[in-house]
Structures are given as structure tokens and as C-alpha cells.
Amino acid sequence: MGTCRLCGKRSIIISDVIGFCANCIREHPQETLKPISLIRYRERSSFGLPHKPPKGGNVRCSFCVNQCELNEGELGFCGRFVCKNGKIKINAPSPGLTALTFYHDPLPTNCVASWICPASTSEGYPEFTCTEGPEVGFKNLAVFYQSCNFDCFYCQNWHFRDKTTHRFYKSEDVVDAVDEKTNCICFFGGDPTPNILNSLDIAEKACNLKKEFLRICWETNGSVNWKFLERALSFAMKTGGCIKFDLKFFSKSLNLALCGTDNSWTLDNFKKAALLARKRPHPPLVIASTLLVPGYVDSYELEGLASIIASVNKDIPWSFLAFYPTFILNDLPTTSWDHAKLAERIAKKYGIKNINIGNVHLLSNSYKISP
């Protein structure tokens, strides 16, 4: 049972770690965001990362929404970039290396799009898949980036922040892992956003292999510079892949509080991408997903996100994922069935046609949501 330090409300879906309820963060950002930033300062200091996007430096990084302004030797918020000799450079032991891991998953795998993509359905057959139904016997090449330009308090892959675990590879190392049974590549993390040039390089080299089926996908917070996202969409479009947008919040203040940065580029990029998705509705080019964080991704946030999706393309698939307490935000319950059904009702109310509830094994009856 948590208590909001501003309004005094008590509830199982108010986090004492955060200290404030969703309404107070939305309505009183000046009073709530500063105390929350102190939590982030402690958390990120332990990993040697700046606690907020640096500003006031001599050189600006333009890869993402953070627009970090760095002085000599200073790290960007993502930890991927550093200012060296007055220029933005990759923070790696030598040029051409990226901190990542890669491995094969058997298809169909449990990615965000698995319920709607060619690897597990007949979507895209025969142009983008060799099978009618699940691609049993084939593999996905998962590329996990060990950096991110967001800082989500509920990150399920938070261990990547530990730099002592980082391993560095060239693009060619990843491409060499594509074999005759590899039917798709998915970039995730962390996030592909600060690593977008590396992922595009891998995508281009992989496409040059001239495999009959090799879908290229990205799973991302979507806050990358549009000119790079547009290139990623082009690769996904022609290969039968997709861009999976993690739409975390509708409200800027909640995104700042729980994810450490602005969501304006995410929402703007999603709108542009969703319009492009009309050119290839099958299999879907763009897919939305939202983690149902108890108490914080509430009806207001869901209504806002639904209105955005419906305004640009009601055919965009939207998947709701169940929350599990982890990392900093570890004092909330798992998502309840009531919460998941509320999300489903709101999506349907706005005419969104393709809805999925994922991670159902995590859903509980831990709290009720008013209709």
C-alpha cells in the first residue's frame, strides 16, 4: 500500500518508490518531478551514467529526442556517445565496435509482434514467409543493444547498464550469424535508438546476402531522429519486417518521471510511421505495444494513446503487456485482469481493430479498475 506525498491518497497501485500518484505527476509536474529526479540520480550514478540529458555543452548529439549537449569527455544520457576532440564519437574500445549481444531464438518466438507477424501466422505468405502458419524449424536472430536513451524505472532488461558485462562486436560479426534457417532479425535492447546506425548497417549487409526470406524488425521506444527511422521503415517494408513502437505514456510528465526523458518524438514518429503503414497493411508494418504499469498507465493515458492511434490508422495492431515488478519500480503488483480488460475496452471504443493482451500468465486479480 503506497501513499502519494502530495495528495495523501493511499492505494496498492501507488508506488512508495516514486512517491506520487499518476494524477499528481500529471497535474503538478513542478512539485513531483524534482524529487523523482533524485531517485534517478542515485540509480544512474551507480552505473556511471548522467542522471539527465546533459545541456550547455559545446557539441550537440542529434540522434534522439534528448539532444544532449556535451563538453569534452562528457557522456551522453544513453552512454553510447561521448564528446572527443570536439566531436560526437561512439563510446567503444575502437571505431566500428558496438556493445551488444546476439543469439538465435527458435521461431515462432515470444517477441512483441509474435501474435501478428509472418513467423507465427499466415500473414505475408508467400511473399515474406515460406510457410503457411508458424515457421517451425526456423530461427530469429535477436540483436540486443547494451545502451538506451530512456531510463525506465521498471526496465526488465536493466542489467545492460552494468558496463562490466559489455561485449563489443562489429556489424560483420552479427551478419555472419545469419544462416539458411534465419528468417528474421530483430533489434531491441536497451534500445536500437542510440545504436540506429549500427542496426542500419547490419540490415543493409544482411539484405545483401540475397536470402529469399529475411525480415528486418526493430523494437524501440521510437524517439530516434526521423531521418534514421525512415530508413529503418524502408528496410522493414521491403523485407516483411516491422517497427514495434513501445508507447509508454501519453503524458509528457509521466514519461519524464518514469522513463527519464520526453516522449514527444516517440509520439510524432509513431504518427508518421503509422501513416506509412497504410502502404503495406499485411503483414503490419507498424505495431504498437503498451506495458500496463499499475496505477500509472491508467485510463487517462490509455485514452490519450488510443486517440493518437485512431487518428492516424485504426488498423495498427496494439498489444497490451502485463507488468511485472522489477528494477527500481518493484513495489507494485502485477497487472490485473481488470486493468487489461479496461485497456481492451478503450481501444475498441476508439475503433482500433486489432488488439492483443500479452503475458497473460502474469495477470492477477490484485486490484480492481472502475469501469
C-alpha positions as CSV (number, residue, x, y, z in Angstrom):
1,M,0.0,0.0,0.0
2,G,1.6,3.2,-1.2
3,T,0.9,6.8,-0.3
4,C,1.1,9.9,-2.6
5,R,3.2,12.5,-0.8
6,L,1.3,15.4,-2.4
7,C,-2.4,14.5,-2.2
8,G,-2.2,11.8,0.5
9,K,-4.1,9.2,-1.4
10,R,-3.3,5.6,-0.4
11,S,-3.5,2.6,-2.8
12,I,-1.9,-0.7,-3.8
13,I,-1.2,0.9,-7.2
14,I,0.7,4.0,-5.8
15,S,4.4,3.3,-5.6
16,D,6.2,4.5,-2.5
17,V,9.4,4.3,-4.6
18,I,8.1,7.0,-6.8
19,G,6.2,8.8,-4.0
20,F,3.5,10.3,-6.1
21,C,0.3,9.1,-7.8
22,A,-0.2,9.5,-11.6
23,N,-2.7,12.3,-11.2
24,C,-0.3,14.4,-9.2
25,I,2.6,13.8,-11.6
26,R,0.4,14.9,-14.5
27,E,-1.2,17.9,-12.8
28,H,1.7,19.1,-10.6
29,P,5.0,18.3,-12.5
30,Q,6.9,21.1,-10.8
31,E,6.3,19.6,-7.4
32,T,6.8,16.0,-8.3
33,L,9.5,15.7,-11.0
34,K,12.3,17.1,-8.9
35,P,12.0,14.6,-6.0
36,I,11.7,11.8,-8.6
37,S,14.8,13.0,-10.3
38,L,16.8,12.4,-7.1
39,I,15.9,8.7,-7.3
40,R,17.2,8.7,-10.9
41,Y,20.4,10.4,-9.8
42,R,21.1,7.7,-7.3
43,E,20.2,4.9,-9.7
44,R,22.3,6.2,-12.6
45,S,25.2,7.3,-10.6
46,S,25.8,3.6,-9.6
47,F,26.2,2.8,-13.3
48,G,28.4,5.8,-14.2
49,L,25.7,7.4,-16.3
50,P,24.5,11.1,-16.3
51,H,21.2,11.4,-14.4
52,K,19.6,13.6,-17.1
53,P,20.4,14.6,-20.7
54,P,23.4,17.0,-20.5
55,K,22.8,20.6,-21.6
56,G,25.0,23.6,-22.1
57,G,27.9,21.7,-23.8
58,N,29.7,22.8,-26.9
59,V,28.6,19.8,-29.1
60,R,25.1,18.6,-29.7
61,C,24.2,15.0,-30.4
62,S,21.2,14.8,-32.8
63,F,20.4,11.1,-32.8
64,C,17.4,11.2,-30.5
65,V,14.9,13.3,-28.5
66,N,17.4,14.0,-25.8
67,Q,19.6,16.3,-27.9
68,C,22.5,16.0,-25.5
69,E,24.9,19.0,-25.5
70,L,28.3,17.7,-24.4
71,N,31.6,19.2,-23.3
72,E,34.9,17.4,-24.0
73,G,35.0,13.9,-22.3
74,E,31.3,14.1,-21.4
75,L,29.0,11.1,-21.9
76,G,25.5,11.4,-23.4
77,F,22.5,10.2,-21.4
78,C,22.5,6.9,-23.2
79,G,26.1,6.2,-22.5
80,R,26.6,5.2,-26.1
81,F,28.2,8.6,-27.2
82,V,31.0,10.7,-25.8
83,C,32.5,14.0,-26.9
84,K,36.1,13.5,-28.1
85,N,38.2,16.1,-29.8
86,G,35.2,18.3,-30.1
87,K,33.1,15.7,-31.9
88,I,30.4,13.2,-31.0
89,K,32.0,9.7,-31.0
90,I,30.9,6.2,-30.2
91,N,32.0,5.2,-26.6
92,A,33.8,2.0,-27.5
93,P,37.3,0.5,-27.3
94,S,37.9,1.2,-31.0
95,P,35.9,2.5,-34.1
96,G,33.3,0.2,-35.6
97,L,32.5,-1.7,-32.4
98,T,29.2,-1.7,-30.6
99,A,28.2,-3.1,-27.2
100,L,25.6,-5.8,-27.9
101,T,24.8,-9.4,-27.7
102,F,23.2,-11.6,-30.4
103,Y,21.7,-15.1,-30.4
104,H,19.2,-17.3,-32.1
105,D,15.7,-17.9,-30.9
106,P,13.6,-20.7,-32.4
107,L,10.6,-19.5,-34.4
108,P,7.9,-18.7,-33.6
109,T,9.4,-16.7,-30.7
110,N,7.8,-14.5,-28.0
111,C,8.5,-11.1,-29.4
112,V,6.0,-8.2,-29.1
113,A,4.7,-8.9,-32.7
114,S,4.6,-12.7,-32.5
115,W,0.8,-12.7,-32.5
116,I,0.5,-10.9,-35.8
117,C,3.8,-11.5,-37.8
118,P,4.7,-13.9,-40.6
119,A,6.8,-16.0,-38.2
120,S,3.7,-17.3,-36.4
121,T,0.8,-16.7,-38.7
122,S,0.0,-16.8,-42.4
123,E,0.4,-13.0,-42.6
124,G,2.6,-12.2,-45.6
125,Y,2.6,-15.7,-47.2
126,P,4.0,-16.4,-49.7
127,E,5.9,-13.1,-50.3
128,F,7.5,-12.7,-46.8
129,T,7.4,-16.3,-45.4
130,C,8.0,-19.7,-46.7
131,T,5.3,-21.4,-44.6
132,E,1.6,-21.1,-44.1
133,G,1.3,-20.8,-40.3
134,P,4.2,-20.9,-37.8
135,E,7.8,-21.1,-39.1
136,V,8.6,-24.2,-37.1
137,G,12.3,-25.2,-37.7
138,F,13.4,-21.7,-38.5
139,K,15.2,-19.0,-36.3
140,N,15.2,-15.4,-35.4
141,L,18.5,-13.6,-34.9
142,A,18.0,-11.4,-31.8
143,V,20.3,-8.4,-31.5
144,F,20.3,-6.9,-28.0
145,Y,21.9,-3.4,-27.7
146,Q,23.5,-2.6,-24.3
147,S,22.5,1.1,-24.2
148,C,19.3,3.1,-24.1
149,N,18.3,6.7,-24.4
150,F,15.4,6.2,-21.9
151,D,15.8,5.3,-18.2
152,C,12.7,3.3,-17.3
153,F,12.3,2.6,-13.6
154,Y,10.6,-0.7,-14.5
155,C,13.1,-1.8,-17.1
156,Q,13.0,-5.6,-17.3
157,N,16.5,-5.7,-19.0
158,W,18.1,-3.3,-16.6
159,H,21.3,-5.4,-16.3
160,F,22.7,-3.9,-19.6
161,R,23.6,-0.8,-17.6
162,D,26.4,-2.7,-15.9
163,K,29.3,-1.8,-18.2
164,T,31.4,-4.7,-16.8
165,T,29.2,-7.1,-18.8
166,H,29.5,-5.3,-22.1
167,R,31.0,-7.1,-25.1
168,F,31.7,-5.3,-28.4
169,Y,31.2,-6.6,-31.9
170,K,31.5,-5.4,-35.5
171,S,28.5,-5.4,-37.8
172,E,30.0,-8.3,-39.7
173,D,30.1,-10.5,-36.6
174,V,26.3,-10.2,-36.4
175,V,25.7,-10.7,-40.1
176,D,27.9,-13.8,-40.1
177,A,25.4,-15.4,-37.7
178,V,22.7,-15.3,-40.4
179,D,22.4,-18.9,-41.7
180,E,20.0,-20.7,-44.0
181,K,17.4,-21.2,-41.2
182,T,17.5,-17.5,-40.1
183,N,14.2,-15.9,-41.3
184,C,14.3,-12.7,-39.3
185,I,16.5,-10.2,-37.5
186,C,15.1,-8.2,-34.5
187,F,16.9,-5.3,-33.0
188,F,16.0,-4.5,-29.4
189,G,17.7,-3.8,-26.1
190,G,18.3,-1.5,-24.3
191,D,17.1,0.2,-27.4
192,P,18.1,0.5,-31.0
193,T,17.7,4.3,-30.9
194,P,21.3,5.2,-29.8
195,N,22.5,2.3,-32.0
196,I,20.5,3.1,-35.0
197,L,23.4,3.5,-37.4
198,N,24.8,0.1,-36.4
199,S,21.4,-1.6,-36.9
200,L,21.0,0.0,-40.3
201,D,24.5,-1.1,-41.3
202,I,23.7,-4.7,-40.2
203,A,20.3,-4.5,-42.0
204,E,22.0,-3.4,-45.3
205,K,24.7,-6.1,-45.1
206,A,22.2,-8.8,-44.2
207,C,19.9,-7.8,-47.2
208,N,23.0,-8.1,-49.4
209,L,23.1,-11.8,-48.6
210,K,20.2,-12.2,-51.0
211,K,18.3,-14.7,-48.8
212,E,14.8,-15.4,-50.1
213,F,13.3,-14.6,-46.7
214,L,14.9,-12.4,-44.1
215,R,12.6,-10.0,-42.4
216,I,14.2,-7.0,-40.5
217,C,12.5,-5.7,-37.4
218,W,13.1,-3.1,-34.7
219,E,11.6,-3.0,-31.2
220,T,12.0,0.5,-29.9
221,N,10.9,3.5,-27.9
222,G,10.7,5.3,-31.2
223,S,12.4,8.5,-30.1
224,V,15.2,8.4,-32.8
225,N,15.8,11.1,-35.3
226,W,13.1,10.6,-38.0
227,K,15.6,10.5,-40.9
228,F,17.1,7.3,-39.4
229,L,13.7,5.8,-38.5
230,E,12.5,6.4,-42.1
231,R,15.4,4.3,-43.3
232,A,14.5,1.5,-40.8
233,L,11.0,1.6,-42.1
234,S,12.2,1.2,-45.6
235,F,14.1,-2.0,-44.7
236,A,11.2,-3.3,-42.7
237,M,8.8,-2.5,-45.6
238,K,10.7,-4.4,-48.3
239,T,11.6,-7.4,-46.2
240,G,8.2,-8.0,-44.5
241,G,9.5,-6.9,-41.1
242,C,8.0,-4.3,-38.8
243,I,8.7,-1.5,-36.4
244,K,7.4,-2.2,-32.9
245,F,6.7,1.1,-31.0
246,D,6.7,0.9,-27.3
247,L,4.2,3.6,-26.5
248,K,4.8,4.0,-22.8
249,F,2.8,7.1,-21.9
250,F,0.6,9.8,-23.4
251,S,1.6,12.4,-20.8
252,K,5.0,14.0,-21.1
253,S,5.3,14.4,-17.3
254,L,4.7,10.7,-16.7
255,N,7.2,9.8,-19.3
256,L,9.7,12.2,-17.7
257,A,9.0,10.7,-14.3
258,L,9.2,7.0,-15.0
259,C,11.4,7.0,-18.2
260,G,13.7,9.9,-17.6
261,T,13.0,11.8,-20.8
262,D,10.5,13.4,-23.2
263,N,8.1,11.3,-25.3
264,S,7.3,14.0,-27.9
265,W,9.5,12.4,-30.6
266,T,8.1,9.0,-29.9
267,L,4.5,10.1,-30.5
268,D,5.4,12.3,-33.5
269,N,7.4,9.5,-35.1
270,F,4.6,7.0,-34.4
271,K,2.1,9.2,-36.2
272,K,4.4,9.4,-39.3
273,A,5.2,5.7,-39.3
274,A,1.5,4.8,-38.9
275,L,0.6,6.8,-42.0
276,L,3.3,5.0,-44.0
277,A,2.0,1.7,-42.7
278,R,-1.1,2.1,-44.9
279,K,1.2,1.2,-47.9
280,R,1.7,-2.3,-46.5
281,P,-1.1,-3.4,-44.2
282,H,-0.3,-7.1,-44.5
283,P,1.8,-8.1,-42.7
284,P,1.6,-5.0,-40.5
285,L,4.5,-2.6,-40.9
286,V,3.9,-0.8,-37.6
287,I,2.8,-2.3,-34.3
288,A,2.1,-0.5,-31.0
289,S,2.6,-2.0,-27.6
290,T,2.0,-0.6,-24.1
291,L,3.1,-2.0,-20.8
292,L,0.2,-1.7,-18.3
293,V,2.0,-0.3,-15.3
294,P,-0.5,-0.5,-12.4
295,G,-1.7,2.9,-11.3
296,Y,0.4,4.9,-13.9
297,V,-0.7,3.7,-17.3
298,D,-4.3,4.4,-16.3
299,S,-7.5,5.3,-18.2
300,Y,-6.2,8.8,-19.0
301,E,-3.0,7.5,-20.5
302,L,-4.8,4.8,-22.4
303,E,-7.4,7.2,-23.8
304,G,-4.7,9.5,-24.9
305,L,-2.7,6.8,-26.7
306,A,-5.9,5.3,-28.2
307,S,-6.9,8.7,-29.6
308,I,-3.5,9.1,-31.3
309,I,-3.6,5.6,-32.9
310,A,-7.2,6.1,-34.0
311,S,-6.4,9.5,-35.5
312,V,-3.8,8.1,-37.9
313,N,-4.5,4.5,-38.6
314,K,-7.1,2.3,-36.8
315,D,-5.6,-0.8,-38.5
316,I,-2.4,-0.5,-36.4
317,P,-2.2,-3.6,-34.1
318,W,-2.0,-2.7,-30.4
319,S,-0.7,-5.1,-27.8
320,F,-1.1,-4.7,-24.1
321,L,1.6,-6.3,-22.0
322,A,1.3,-7.3,-18.3
323,F,3.7,-5.6,-15.9
324,Y,6.0,-7.5,-13.5
325,P,7.7,-5.6,-10.6
326,T,11.4,-5.2,-11.2
327,F,14.4,-2.9,-11.1
328,I,13.5,0.4,-9.3
329,L,9.8,0.1,-9.5
330,N,9.5,-3.1,-7.5
331,D,6.7,-2.3,-5.1
332,L,3.7,-2.5,-7.5
333,P,1.6,-5.6,-8.1
334,T,1.4,-7.4,-11.5
335,T,-1.2,-6.0,-13.9
336,S,-4.7,-7.1,-13.0
337,W,-7.2,-8.7,-15.4
338,D,-9.5,-5.7,-14.8
339,H,-6.7,-3.4,-16.0
340,A,-6.1,-5.4,-19.1
341,K,-9.8,-5.5,-19.9
342,L,-10.1,-1.8,-19.4
343,A,-7.3,-1.3,-21.9
344,E,-9.1,-3.5,-24.4
345,R,-12.4,-1.7,-23.9
346,I,-10.8,1.7,-24.5
347,A,-9.0,0.5,-27.7
348,K,-12.3,-0.9,-29.0
349,K,-14.1,2.3,-28.1
350,Y,-11.8,4.2,-30.4
351,G,-12.3,1.8,-33.2
352,I,-8.9,0.1,-33.1
353,K,-9.4,-3.2,-34.8
354,N,-6.5,-5.4,-33.9
355,I,-6.0,-5.8,-30.2
356,N,-3.9,-8.3,-28.2
357,I,-3.4,-8.9,-24.5
358,G,0.1,-10.4,-23.9
359,N,1.9,-12.0,-21.0
360,V,-1.5,-13.3,-19.7
361,H,0.3,-15.6,-17.3
362,L,1.3,-12.5,-15.3
363,L,-2.2,-11.1,-15.0
364,S,-3.8,-11.3,-11.5
365,N,-6.8,-10.2,-9.5
366,S,-4.7,-7.9,-7.3
367,Y,-6.6,-4.7,-7.8
368,K,-9.9,-3.6,-9.4
369,I,-10.4,-0.9,-12.0
370,S,-13.6,1.2,-12.2
371,P,-15.5,0.8,-15.5
